[in-house]
Amino acid sequence: MRAISRRNLLGMGVGAAAALGVASCSSGSGSGPDKAKGKDTVQAKAKPIGDGSTADYGPQPHQPKKPEPLEPGQAPPQFVIFSWDGAGEVGNGLFPRFRKLAQDHGAAMTFFLSGLYCLPESKKHLYRPPNNKVGASAIGYLGDDHIKATLKNVREAWLEGHEIGTHFNGHFCGTGPTSVKHWTPAQWRSEIDQAMDFVTKWRTNTGFTDVEPLPFDYRKELVGARTPCLLGQDNLLPTAKKLGWRYDASSPGGRQMWPKKKMGIWDFPLQAMPFPGHKFEVLSMDYNILANQSKNTTKGPPANYPGWRKQATESYIAGFKRAYETNRAPFFIGNHFEEWNGGIYMDAVAEALKHIADEKYKKDVRLVSFRQFADWLDVQDPKVLAKFQSLGVGQKPAGGWKALTSGA
């Protein structure tokens, strides 16, 4: 494995067919959810929950068929999971842009919603972050219009088949005493409970009467998360386990290998991927690429943007190809709805997704959410998964997939 840059250990929040993976990943064609049908059929069944901020719309639309184990000797699909931290729509149109991109290419994604994006600043006294002052937050509270836009996009995303996870609330990073790095399991539970309240009681907290409810029971929907700046996973996991969560996507030290469980929970880390022009690798997230290009600024020299955009795009594609052509390890990509360095990272991830969704890969590639991938893992033969997990980064199975798995 190549050396990993010290700069790629960070993450940031939002600034201002057949079984799944065997044939089709949807009830229709394509590599992800079938988006062709309307949403009226589920809306008619809505049952308000609590103050009406959320409602039970029944089973989520556009989900894959029930996954099945691989047949002996069968190669695994190449899973690719695009995920978004914060998931706030702040007027730059990025949330709907990537919903549209996903729809165009049959992809499901995971949106890690920050609970504070459902809470108006006038009610910030309701937020009591661990080890911080009441109402404190390292990310900004949204104005009413942006809260409404966020709720609308989260609602539409779920109806289109995407997963809604959590990015918690105040996004406290760093190494000091206020950082999530030092939170205890009990403090993580407090943070989660508050995020749950902000998402499920936004109608009470905002007074909005012109916004439709989120179409899911969040207490049942929420099965995974990514922590701020990829910190604090060790103390989060005991709480996540008690809550029955299925996975966590907070580890910063991942490699392109098949995942294992920590404390009974699937560990889906950001992964080191090739970084064109360098001997070291970079984590598969926009901010980590930025940190290796423009260092500590999100507004580097515009003259560098074309080259940086190309480098970022090629990095994602190189990570995908390395897995696809060798061990077929799932490829995890994390991003934010941001406009850093002129928006080049949004363009890069869009171009990478288009490349990965190309027809030449369609037979083998599955663009899914973390929850959908966990569903697939959970029905596989543990002995087969152990064979996959034994493959190193960029390692092809000796003798091919049939030789690797037929005797498991």
N, C-alpha and C positions, 0 to 999 in steps of 0.2 A: 504494500500500500504506500502511496506517496505521502510525504509529510503534509500535515494539515496546518494551514496558517493559523497563528494565534488570533487573528482578526475574525475568524469565522465561528467564534463561539458565542455570538450574540444573536438576539432576536428583538424585534420591536413591535409595538402596537400601532394601530392606525394613527397616522398623523391627522393636523387639521385635515322456439328455440330450444334450449336445454338449460342446464344449471348455470348459475353465475360463473363466468370464467371458463365454461366448457364450450358453449356455442355462442349464444347471444346473451347480452347482459340486460335484456329488456323484454317487454311483452311484444315489442315490435322489432324493427331492424336496427342495426347500428351497435356501437360499443357501449352505450349507456342508456339512460332512461328514455323511453319513447315519449316525446313531448308533443305529439301530433294532436292528442285529444284535448278537449276543453276541460275546464275545472268546475263546471256547474254541477256535475254529478255528485261531487263530494260536498259542495257548499250547501246543498239542500239538506244534508244530514247533520249540519252543525249543531252541537249542543254546548251552550255557553258554560264556561268554568269560572267559578269565583265571580269577580266583578265584570266579567265579559272581556277581559284583556286577551284571553285565549279561549279556544273552543275545541271541542272534540269533533273532528271532521271524519272520524273513522280511519281506516287504513290509509297510509300515505299513497298517493297516486304514483305511477311510473316507477315502480320498484321492480327489480329483477325477479325472475322466477326463483323458487326455493333452490338454494345451491345444493349440489350433490358432490360426493367424493369423486376424485379423478379415477379413471379406470387404470388398472395395472399397466405400467409402461407408458402412460400418457404424459406428455409434456405439460407443465403448468402454463397458464396464460401469463402474459406480461401485464401485471397490474400497475396502473399509474394513478396516483391520488393527488389532485390539486386541492389545496386548502388555503383558507384566508383568515388571517388574524384580525380580530376587531369587528369586521363586517359592518362598518358604519357607512352610510351613504351621506357624504358631506357636500353634495352639490357638484362633484366633479364627474358624475355619471359613470363611475367605474363599476359599481355594483351591477347596474343593469347591463353594462358592456360585457361583463364576463358571464352573466346569466345568459345573454344572447349567444355568446361564443359557445358556451356549453350546449345550448339548445341546438345550435347549428351543427355540432359535431357529436351529438349523442353522449355527452359526458355528464356524470354526476360528480359533484364536488362537496366538500365539507366547509361550512362557514362557522368559524368560532366567534360567536357573538359576545361582545363586551356588554355586560349588564348595564353599565352606566349610560350606554347609548340609548337606553329606554327611560332614563331618569332626567327630568329637567333640573337645571342648576338651581332653581328656586327651592328645590326639595333636597339639595345635597346634604342637608343635616340628617337625612335618613340613612346616609352611608357612613358606617363606622368601620373603617379599614383597620385591620390589625396593625399595631405598632405605628399608627399614623393618626394625625388629628382628624376629628370628625369632618367629613366632607372633602377631605384631601384627595387629590387624584393627580397622577403623573400624566394623564391624558385629559384633554379638554372635555367638558360637558357639551352636549350638542344643543343648538337652538331648536325651537319648536318645529320649524320646517324640516330640519335635518332628522329630528326624531321621527317625524311622520314618514319621511322618505325611507329611513332605515326600516321602520316597521313594515312598510309596504313591500320593500324588497325582500325582507326576511320571509314575509308571508308568501310572496310569489315564488321564492326559491324553494320553499318546502313543497308547495303545490306542484312544482316542476320536478320534484324527485330528489332534491338536494338534502343533505344532512345539516342540522343546526346543532353545533356543539357550543362550548363556552370558552371564552378567553378571560373569564372572571371579571374584575371591575377596574380598580385603580391603576393597574399596570406599574407597580413599584419595582424598579430594577436596581442595579448596582449591588454593592457589597455591604452597605451600611446597615444599621439596625432596623431601618424602615423597609428594607427589601423583602420581597417574598421568599428570598433565599433562606430566611431565618424563621419563617412561619412554622408553627407546630401543626400537627394534624388537626387539633381542635380549632386553630385559627383558620386553616383552610376550610374547615366545615362552616365556619362563620361567613367566610367570603363567598362560598358556594350558596349558602342559604340566602344571602343578600342578593346575589346575582339572580337567583331564582325569583325572589320577590320583585325585583325591578322589572324582570321580563313578564311576570305573570300579573303584575298590578300596575302596569303603565297607565291604564285607563283612570284609576283612582289618583295616581300621582300627577298625571298631566291634565286631566279633565277633558281630554279629547273625546268628542262625540262623532267626529266625521272620519274616523279611521276604523277599518274592519279589524276584527280580532285576528291574532295569530292562530292559524288553523291546526293547532296541535296541543296536546297536554304535555307541557315542557317537563314535568316531573317524570313522565314516562319516556319522553323523546330524548332527553339528555343522557348520553352514554359515554361521552368522552370529551377531552379538553386539550388545550395547549396552554401552558403557563406563560406569564409575561417573561420575555427575555430568556425563555427556556431554563428558568431557575426554579428550584424547590420541589422537584419531582419526588425525591425520596420521602418527604413528609406528606406530600399530597397523596401518594399511593395508598397508605392505610385508610384514609378517608374515602378515596375513590372506591376501594374494595368494599367498604361498609355500605356505600351507596349503590353498589351493584353495577358500577361502570364497567364497560367492556374493554376499553383501551385508553392509553394516554399517549399523546404526541408531543411530549415536552422535552425529551432527551436531546441534547445537542451533539452527542458524540457518536452518531450512527455511521455505519458503513453500509454499502450496498450489498447486504446479505439478507437472507430470510429472517424475519423477526421471531423473537421468543417472548415469553411472558415474564413479567416481574410481579411477584405477589399475586399471581393468578390473573393478571391484567395484561393484555397485549401491549407491548412496547413498540410504538411506531415513531422512531426518531427521525429528525432531519438527518440527511446523509451527506457525507463527503463525496463530492463529484468532481470529475476532471475540470480544470480551470485553464482553458487554452492560453498558451504563452507562458505558463508557470509550471514549476516542478511540484508545487504544493497543490492541494485540493481545497475546495471551498464548499461550505454547507449549502444545501439546496434551498436557499431563501434569498429574496431580493436584497434585504438589508446586508447580508453577509457578502454578497457580490459587491454591493456599493462600498462596504468597508474596505475592500481590497482595491477599489478603483479610485474613489474620491475621498478616502479616509474618513475624516470626521465631519464632512459637510455633505448635505443633500443637494447642494448647488455648485457642482464643480464647473470647470471651464466648458462652455458649450461646444467648443471645437472638438472636445473629446467624446461628445455624446454618440456620434455614429459608430466609432470604434468600440466604445463600451457596450453599446446596444448589441452589436454583432458578437462581441465576446460573451455577453450574458446569454444570448440566444444559443450560441454554440456550446456553452457550458451545460445548459439543460439538455440539449440534444445529445451531447456526448455521454451524459449520465444515463439517459434513456437507452442509447445504443449499447453501452457497455453491459447493462443488465439484460437487455433483449437478446443480445447475441451470445451471452454466456450463461450465467446462473439463473436468469429470469427473476432475480430478487425484485420485489415491489419497489417502485420508485416514488418517493414521497417528496412533494414540492410544497413549500410554504411561502405565502406572499401577503402583502398588505395592499389595501386600496390607497395607493400613494402616487405622487407625481415627482418623486425624487429625480434629480438630474434630467429634468425635462420630460419625465414619464417614460424613460427608455426601458425600465424594468417591466412596466406593464406591456409595452410592445414586445419585449423579449419573451415573456411568458405566453403571450398570445401566439406568437410565431412558433414557439416550441409546442404548444398544444396542437396547433394546426399540423405541424410536422408529424407528431405522434399519432394523430388521428387520420393520417393519410391512408388511402385505400390499400396500399401495399402492406400495411401492418394490421389491417382490420381483423383478419382471421385470428390473430393471437393476442391483440391488445385489448385491455378492459379499462376504461376510464370510469372509476367508481369512487364512492365516498369511503371514508375510513370505516364507517359502520358496515357498509356492504362488504368490504374486504374482510372485516372481522367475522361476518356471517359465513363467508366462504372458508376461512381458516378453521372455524369451529366444526365443520363437518368433514374435514379431511382426516385421513388415517394418520395418527401421531407418528407412526413409523415412516410414512412417506414424508411428512413434514421434517422429521429428523434428518432424512436424506438430503432434503433441500437445504436445511440449515447447516449442513456439513460443508457446503460449497463456499469457497472464499470469494472475495471480490474479484470479478472478472474471470472466474473459474468455470469452465465448461464441464459438464458431467462426463467422466471417462466412459467411452463407449456409447455415449448418447443418453437421452432421457429414458429410452426403453430399458436399457441395461441398468440404469440407476434405480428405477422404481418398480420394475416388474417383480423383483424378488422381495420387496419390502413387506 
